[in-house]
């Protein structure tokens, strides 16, 4: 990474840390809970960014895997009395296993064909939940106990939920960063850019694609578990097929090849539709659609891509100005 890239990355991290600290200070209780839900979606978007942005695989079933994680948490807590926080590893593991099965078509199908197959899974998932009513609670759904907050946060349960979601998202972001570093990251990018050349260079396409699906699905399951804990109740209505589309939109808007972009995408999923409806209830969908069009016109590589481009231009101008000043001083 060059000096400009390092400074840009450091600046983004510093800004992210400042915002994460200021949100609990500035946001009221309900808004803070909404931010926590947005961060739960962020974890699922992180997984989709890994799969779609870096591995080049299309998946429209991320909302289904998100729902699987939520239901694993709910079933373990409501039926077996397991502490909600202790259910999160199981949510990630079960979703990863299902993701491996979903990833099998990716070995033969690509592009639109794979998108249709995975969207079919997303469309069927709510009906499957209803058919398995004895386990999932059917249309009545399942409650989830709120995790017990530490004594110093007992008066602020929303802050405790925010800390839980942010911690899980931070772990997810760290894992994705590690996955993209070294040979694994190079293998993902190689099979995304040119599978034939990647295979000729020794990349195992089958293992790489299945590994990407499993890791992406695990993150979706973790996000779903966090979502269930924050919501306190889940039902099939929470995991309709449109959820998978919204997660894809969040990934693209934030930046499909950006970790920070996943956080922006999660916030976009939760707050922009609400703000659009607040402006005009009858025209909410129109305003939301126009916002999507405007963002894609201005930031084709997502919001983070636009910010990175702007920061890069700013640093180049600063460097150019500095060199001009040094040149003038030498001439003087």
C-alpha positions in Angstrom: 0.0 0.0 0.0 1.4 3.4 -1.0 1.5 6.4 1.3 -1.7 7.9 -0.1 -3.5 4.6 0.3 -2.3 4.2 3.9 -3.3 7.7 4.9 -6.8 7.2 3.3 -7.2 3.9 5.1 -6.1 5.4 8.4 -8.4 8.4 7.9 -11.4 6.1 7.2 -10.7 4.0 10.3 -10.4 7.1 12.5 -13.6 8.5 11.2 -15.4 5.2 11.7 -14.1 4.9 15.3 -15.3 8.5 16.0 -18.7 7.9 14.5 -19.1 4.6 16.4 -18.4 6.4 19.7 -20.6 9.4 18.9 -23.7 7.4 17.9 -24.6 6.3 21.4 -24.1 9.9 22.6 -26.2 11.5 20.0 -28.9 8.9 19.2 -31.9 8.4 21.5 -32.8 5.0 22.7 -35.1 3.9 19.9 -32.7 5.3 17.2 -29.8 3.5 18.8 -31.7 0.2 18.6 -32.3 0.9 14.9 -28.6 1.4 14.4 -28.0 -1.9 16.2 -30.4 -3.6 13.7 -28.6 -1.9 10.8 -25.3 -3.3 12.1 -26.9 -6.8 12.2 -27.6 -6.3 8.5 -24.1 -5.1 8.1 -22.7 -8.5 9.1 -24.8 -10.2 6.4 -23.6 -7.5 3.9 -20.0 -8.2 4.9 -20.5 -11.9 3.9 -22.1 -10.9 0.6 -19.3 -8.5 -0.2 -16.9 -11.4 0.4 -18.9 -13.6 -2.0 -20.0 -11.1 -4.6 -17.4 -8.4 -4.5 -14.3 -10.5 -4.1 -15.3 -14.0 -5.2 -17.5 -12.9 -8.1 -20.4 -15.2 -7.1 -24.0 -14.0 -7.2 -26.2 -15.0 -4.3 -29.8 -13.9 -3.8 -30.3 -16.1 -0.8 -28.4 -14.1 1.8 -31.7 -13.1 3.4 -32.5 -16.8 3.8 -29.2 -17.5 5.5 -29.8 -14.4 7.7 -33.1 -15.9 8.6 -31.6 -19.3 9.4 -29.2 -17.7 11.8 -32.1 -15.9 13.5 -34.2 -19.0 13.8 -31.3 -21.1 15.2 -30.8 -18.4 17.9 -34.6 -18.3 18.6 -35.0 -22.1 18.7 -32.1 -22.7 21.0 -33.2 -19.9 23.3 -37.0 -20.4 23.4 -37.0 -24.2 23.2 -33.9 -25.2 25.0 -33.2 -22.3 27.2 -29.7 -21.5 25.8 -28.4 -18.0 26.6 -28.9 -15.8 23.5 -25.2 -14.8 23.2 -24.1 -18.5 23.4 -26.3 -19.4 20.4 -24.4 -17.1 18.0 -21.6 -19.6 17.1 -24.3 -22.2 16.4 -26.2 -19.7 14.2 -23.1 -19.1 12.1 -22.2 -22.8 11.9 -25.6 -24.0 10.8 -25.8 -21.2 8.2 -22.4 -22.1 6.9 -23.4 -25.7 6.5 -26.5 -24.7 4.5 -24.4 -22.2 2.5 -22.2 -25.1 1.4 -25.3 -26.9 0.0 -26.5 -23.7 -1.7 -23.0 -23.2 -3.1 -23.1 -26.6 -4.9 -24.9 -25.1 -7.9 -22.2 -22.5 -8.1 -19.8 -25.3 -9.3 -21.9 -25.6 -12.5 -23.9 -22.4 -12.8 -22.8 -18.8 -13.1 -24.3 -15.4 -13.5 -28.1 -15.1 -14.0 -28.7 -18.9 -13.7 -27.1 -18.9 -10.2 -29.0 -15.8 -9.3 -32.3 -17.4 -10.2 -31.5 -20.6 -8.3 -30.6 -18.7 -5.1 -33.6 -16.4 -5.4 -35.8 -19.4 -5.7 -34.4 -20.5 -2.3 -35.2 -17.1 -0.9 -38.7 -17.2 -2.2 -39.4 -20.6 -0.7 -37.9 -20.0 2.7 -40.9 -18.2 4.4 -43.3 -21.0 3.3 -40.8 -23.6 4.6 -40.9 -21.8 8.0 -44.7 -22.0 8.0 -44.6 -25.7 7.1 -42.2 -26.4 10.0 -44.5 -24.6 12.5 -43.9 -27.1 15.3 -40.2 -26.1 15.3 -40.3 -22.5 14.1 -43.6 -21.4 15.7 -45.2 -20.9 12.3 -47.0 -17.7 11.8 -46.9 -16.9 15.5 -43.1 -16.7 15.4 -40.7 -17.2 18.4 -39.6 -14.9 21.2 -36.0 -14.4 22.1 -34.9 -13.3 25.6 -32.9 -10.1 25.9 -29.3 -10.9 27.0 -28.6 -9.8 30.5 -26.8 -6.5 30.5 -23.8 -5.7 32.8 -24.7 -3.8 36.0 -23.3 -0.6 34.7 -25.5 -0.8 31.6 -28.7 -2.0 33.3 -30.4 1.4 32.7 -29.5 1.4 29.0 -30.5 -1.8 27.3 -30.3 -0.2 23.9 -26.6 0.6 24.4 -26.0 -3.0 25.5 -27.6 -4.2 22.3 -25.6 -1.7 20.2 -22.3 -2.9 21.8 -23.3 -6.5 21.1 -24.0 -5.8 17.4 -20.9 -3.6 17.0 -18.7 -6.2 18.6 -20.0 -9.0 16.3 -19.6 -6.8 13.3 -16.1 -5.9 14.3 -15.3 -9.6 14.6 -16.8 -10.2 11.2 -14.9 -7.4 9.6 -11.6 -8.7 11.2 -12.3 -12.2 9.8 -13.1 -10.9 6.3 -9.9 -8.8 6.4 -7.9 -11.9 7.3 -9.6 -14.0 4.7 -8.7 -11.5 2.0 -5.0 -11.3 3.0 -2.5 -13.6 1.4 -3.1 -16.7 -0.8 -6.8 -17.0 0.1 -7.6 -13.4 -1.1 -5.5 -13.8 -4.2 -7.3 -17.1 -5.1 -10.7 -15.4 -4.6 -9.8 -12.5 -6.9 -8.1 -14.8 -9.5 -11.1 -17.0 -9.9 -13.4 -14.0 -10.0 -11.4 -12.2 -12.7 -10.6 -15.3 -14.9 -11.5 -18.8 -13.8 -9.6 -20.5 -16.6 -6.3 -18.7 -15.9 -6.8 -19.2 -12.2 -7.2 -22.9 -12.6 -4.2 -23.0 -14.9 -2.2 -21.3 -12.1 -3.2 -24.0 -9.6 -6.3 -22.5 -7.9 -8.8 -25.1 -6.9 -12.0 -23.5 -8.1 -14.3 -26.0 -6.4 -12.7 -25.5 -3.0 -12.4 -21.8 -3.4 -16.0 -21.2 -4.4 -17.4 -23.5 -1.7 -15.2 -21.9 0.9 -16.4 -18.5 -0.1 -20.1 -19.6 0.1 -19.5 -21.1 3.5 -17.7 -18.1 4.9 -20.3 -15.7 3.5 -23.2 -17.8 4.9 -21.6 -18.0 8.3 -21.5 -14.2 8.5 -25.1 -14.0 7.3 -26.1 -16.5 10.0 -24.2 -14.5 12.7 -26.0 -11.4 11.5 -29.3 -13.1 11.7 -28.6 -14.3 15.3 -27.7 -10.7 16.3 -30.9 -9.4 14.6 -33.0 -11.9 16.5 -31.4 -10.9 19.8 -32.0 -7.2 19.1 -35.5 -7.6 17.9 -36.6 -9.9 20.7 -39.1 -11.7 18.4 -38.9 -13.2 14.9 -41.5 -14.5 12.4 -41.5 -15.6 8.8 -42.6 -12.1 7.8 -39.2 -10.8 8.8 -37.4 -13.0 6.1 -39.4 -12.5 2.9 -37.5 -12.8 -0.4 -37.3 -9.0 -0.6 -34.8 -9.1 2.3 -32.3 -10.8 0.1 -32.7 -8.1 -2.6 -32.3 -5.4 0.0 -29.1 -6.9 1.3 -27.8 -6.9 -2.3 -28.8 -3.2 -2.6 -27.0 -2.4 0.6 -23.9 -4.2 -0.6 -23.9 -2.3 -3.9 -24.7 1.1 -2.4 -22.0 0.8 0.2 -19.4 -0.7 -2.1 -19.3 -4.4 -2.9 -15.5 -4.5 -2.4 -15.3 -2.5 0.8 -15.6 -3.5 4.5 -16.5 0.0 5.6 -19.1 0.0 2.8 -20.9 -2.9 4.4 -21.6 -0.6 7.4 -22.9 2.2 5.2 -25.0 -0.4 3.3 -26.6 -1.6 6.6 -27.5 2.0 7.6 -28.9 2.6 4.2 -31.1 -0.5 4.4 -32.7 0.6 7.7 -32.9 4.4 7.5 -33.2 5.6 3.9 -36.6 3.8 3.3 -37.9 5.3 6.6 -36.7 8.8 5.8 -38.2 8.5 2.3 -41.6 7.6 3.9 -41.3 10.4 6.4 -40.9 12.9 3.6 -44.0 11.8 1.9 -45.8 8.6 2.9 -47.6 8.1 -0.4 -44.4 8.7 -2.5 -42.0 6.9 -0.2 -41.1 4.2 -2.7 -40.7 6.8 -5.5 -38.3 8.8 -3.3 -36.4 5.7 -2.3 -36.1 4.6 -6.0 -34.8 8.1 -7.0 -32.3 8.0 -4.2 -30.9 4.7 -5.5 -30.7 6.1 -9.0 -28.9 9.2 -7.8 -26.4 7.3 -5.8 -25.6 5.0 -8.7 -25.2 7.9 -11.0 -22.8 9.8 -8.7 -21.1 6.8 -7.0 -20.9 3.9 -9.5 -18.6 2.0 -7.2 -20.6 2.6 -4.1 -20.4 5.4 -1.5 -17.0 4.2 -0.3 -15.7 4.0 -3.8 -16.7 7.7 -4.3 -15.1 8.6 -0.9 -11.9 6.8 -1.7 -11.7 8.5 -5.1 -12.3 11.9 -3.5 -9.7 11.3 -0.8 -7.2 10.1 -3.4 -7.7 13.2 -5.5 -7.4 15.4 -2.3 -4.1 13.8 -1.3 -2.7 14.1 -4.8 -3.5 17.7 -4.9 -1.9 18.3 -1.5 1.2 16.4 -2.6 1.3 18.4 -5.8 0.9 21.7 -3.9 3.6 20.6 -1.5 6.0 19.8 -4.3 5.3 23.2 -6.0 6.1 25.0 -2.7 9.3 23.1 -2.3 10.3 23.8 -5.9 9.7 27.6 -5.4 11.7 27.5 -2.1 14.6 25.9 -3.9 14.5 28.5 -6.7 14.4 31.3 -4.2 
